[in-house]
Amino acid sequence: MLAAGMWGGMPRPAPVRAIKRELKKLSAGFGPWRDKAGQCLRSAAAQGKLPIFVAAEPQDTPSAPAAPPFPGTTEPVVVSASIVRQLVTTRGSLPDHPIRPSVKTVARDMNLLRLLTLGVLAVRASEFGQWYRCERAKGKWPSQRSRSRAAVGRPPRKSERMRNVIIALIHDGKWKAKDGSAKLRRLLCESGRDDVPSDDTLARVVYQLRQETGEPEYFRRNRPRRKRDTAKSHSES
């Protein structure tokens, strides 16, 4: 739901379009969009803005009725923001089932540790809905860019106008992300523009475009890690 709100109404990313051409009935989503939404939700939980609970999963079997896996625990238990910050994440998001919680993670609360080990993380629908509406009201989601009002005063350098210029360079084949932000800035300066931002700002704009479109032209080639020189043994020295 959060991913749909943050990115809804935008064109399908390139990988999703490629899959849908072959498998038209397949329900496919874009991983970076889901990851970004999960990161926002985890950040809100870590800051205490959105309560996270751990609940016991039902253990129904065909031959026996459901038995409470946690004696004396019938309601979800809230997980404090300090504990949420210590939980292991996957791609920056909280998984449904906590990953390897420890005694240190729960500050020696053994009941909570057992819940986290066998239970599932959840949020209340009412509290999520309230937080969701507050986030949407800020108007900062990519899906709200066309409706956002220009800020009063000096316009930001990372603007829609700069995005359009970079997109044009990509489509004309004059630049790709693997060429680096330094070359992009040089091309923008050579075009006579006087509002060219820094390399870091341009890199952030390109990263945002990569997150939104999934186009291969916006992906940079990973630099190979430099091998460290191993120390010589005493026998060799």
Number of C-alpha atoms within 10 A of each C-alpha: 10 19 18 14 16 21 18 15 11 13 11 17 17 15 16 17 16 12 14 15 10 9 11 11 8 10 9 13 16 18 13 16 20 18 17 18 21 21 18 16 21 23 19 16 22 21 14 15 15 20 19 25 19 23 21 21 14 11 11 11 9 6 6 8 9 11 11 14 16 15 8 7 13 11 10 18 17 15 20 16 19 15 15 23 16 14 20 16 16 13 13 16 19 23 17 11 15 20 14 11 19 17 12 11 18 21 12 11 12 12 13 19 19 17 22 25 17 15 22 17 21 19 17 12 9 9 13 17 14 11 16 16 10 11 16 15 11 10 16 13 16 16 18 18 11 9 9 13 8 10 8 6 6 7 9 12 15 16 11 12 10 18 16 11 11 20 18 13 15 15 11 9 10 12 20 21 19 14 13 15 21 14 15 21 18 12 16 19 14 10 9 9 9 9 12 18 15 13 16 11 15 22 17 13 18 22 16 15 18 19 18 20 20 21 13 13 19 20 16 16 10 7 6 6 6 6 6 6 6 6 8 8 7 6 5 6 6
